[in-house]
């Protein structure tokens, strides 16, 4: 009987996948392009509309939710524009409308939100010295720079797919809040950056708001990137500082990055305590990204490690450290099979926080695999993704008796950029 139920569920997922593919076929999958308006020789603006849609098959969660969940989610729709006012003043702005029917833990939220994600200006004095100012990326590691629309695993990374949002928790016996500290990717600030030796070396020095220190000081950020251009690899650049997981064979890249960030965190403010220590938070990061085209085969590999000192509070509200690391890759066949180009991608990531729950360490592991099909690169793609999340050590104890500590979800994901 259970086998028959599982077969029905698999058949249902295949039917949904077929509907997505037929929809793409009916739309024709024309070349996606932006709307470029040129006012004169120096002034121009380029508009884009982007969207992400998904179907989710969520595993049993426990906590009274002992059934599987099936639902469609219009994840987000986005407006993006970039342009130039003069050769010495460029700009970008990115606005997002997001919608949620269910949280990842299966609770209904019926939540929608409109927000400005990033807006900034760039003053390109020379290749060696540029300024970016606004609500912008903090280039500590490759993770902090990753683009929302060029990911190998479409269901995103770290706290964005933390089923019970434990790494975001900031009260009770679990005080982490990593989405507001270590893994926060955007803040208002100023970044000074440039490159030498035709892009072989690239540097970033930034000052950013640190909202959880009552704006008494800045978050200081530095990053150094090396690309062996003498071997034919190309340096990576973008107007707003984001980086894709892959270039889908359009560019050979080998990027090695080192990052550092420093700030003070007022635990009274972050964790809503009457009294608590001020955390001297230091973040160290190292990462590598490789991609090279070999005929019709494009292998991609990426890995990174982040060490965060005094990142959260543990037992007795004492400052504790944490670690974050990932390894991922994709194998793309750069020739059309049917309407698009197929690829398979995989990723493993871990969050480990010292003494986070009743004198025990917090550990969460996530293993993901995604079968990606690119109709027109990332401008029109579909993916079938499986995510397996395990909570261990103190995280497992925190969930014990309430929620499942190991879940496997399936998602069908569609993205367009026009």
Secondary structure as UniProt FT lines:
FT   HELIX           2..27
FT   STRAND          35..38
FT   STRAND          44..58
FT   TURN            63..64
FT   STRAND          69..86
FT   TURN            87..88
FT   STRAND          89..102
FT   TURN            104..105
FT   STRAND          108..126
FT   TURN            127..128
FT   STRAND          129..137
FT   HELIX           142..145
FT   TURN            148..149
FT   TURN            154..155
FT   HELIX           158..161
FT   TURN            163..164
FT   HELIX           166..168
FT   STRAND          170..171
FT   TURN            172..173
FT   STRAND          174..175
FT   HELIX           178..180
FT   TURN            181..183
FT   STRAND          186..196
FT   HELIX           197..199
FT   STRAND          201..209
FT   HELIX           211..213
FT   TURN            214..215
FT   STRAND          218..226
FT   HELIX           229..231
FT   TURN            239..240
FT   TURN            248..249
FT   STRAND          253..266
FT   HELIX           267..270
FT   TURN            271..272
FT   STRAND          278..294
FT   TURN            295..296
FT   STRAND          297..313
FT   HELIX           315..317
FT   STRAND          319..333
FT   TURN            338..339
FT   STRAND          340..357
FT   TURN            358..359
FT   STRAND          360..374
FT   HELIX           377..379
FT   STRAND          380..393
FT   HELIX           394..399
FT   TURN            400..402
FT   STRAND          406..417
//
